Amino acid sequence: MTKEAKGIIIYPDGTWEHRVFTQLKDYQQVVGGLIEAVRLFDYTYENEVATIYVNEEGRLIDLRIHAVS
């Protein structure tokens, strides 16, 4: 059985969409590379700490900071 994770993708233009993630490659495709999980302890959803996934090398490859997310 595949474990699914529900998430929201927030694009740089401020638009967003719901997405279901089932595999590591799903996360990697969205961030454009290796992923790094960042726990947001100030935010919870259904008693779970919110987590955002970012490109692990984003700062090294000069990705812009995504202020909306």
N, C-alpha and C positions, 0 to 999 in steps of 0.2 A: 504494500500500500504506500502510495506517495503522499508525503506530508505537504500540504499546501499552506502558503502564507499569503494573506491578503495585504495589499499595500496601495499606496497612492504615489503616482509619479507626478512631480511638480516640475514643469518645464520652465526654462529661463524667461519665456514671455508671460508667465503667470498662469497659463492654462494647466490643467491637470487631468488625470484619468485614473480610474481604479484598475488594478492589475492583480492577477493571481500568479504567484511565483511558485514553481515546483522544483526547480533545479538551480544549482549554482550558476549555470550559464545564463539563466534568466536575469539574475542580478547583474552579472558582468556585462550583458548586452545593454542594459539600461544605463549603467555608469560609464560604459566605454572602456572597460579594462578590469583590473583586479579590484576587488571590493574591500572596504574597511567598514566595520560596523561601529557606529557611534551611538552609545546609549544616552538617552535624554531623560535623566532621572527626575526632572521637573514636570514631565508630561507622562500621563498614563492613559491607557485605553483598555477598558474592560479588565481593570486591575493588573495590567501588564505595563511594564516600562516601555515607552516608545523607543524605537531604534531607527536611525536613518542609516542608509548605506551610501557610501561615497566612493569615488575613485581613489584608490590607495595612493596613487602617484600624482594626484591632481595638482598639488603645489609644485612638484618637480617639473611637470610639463606645462605649467602656467595656465591651468584652467582658472576661469574667473570664479570668484566667490558667488554663490547662488543665494542672494539676499532674501528672496521670496521664501525659500524653504528653510 
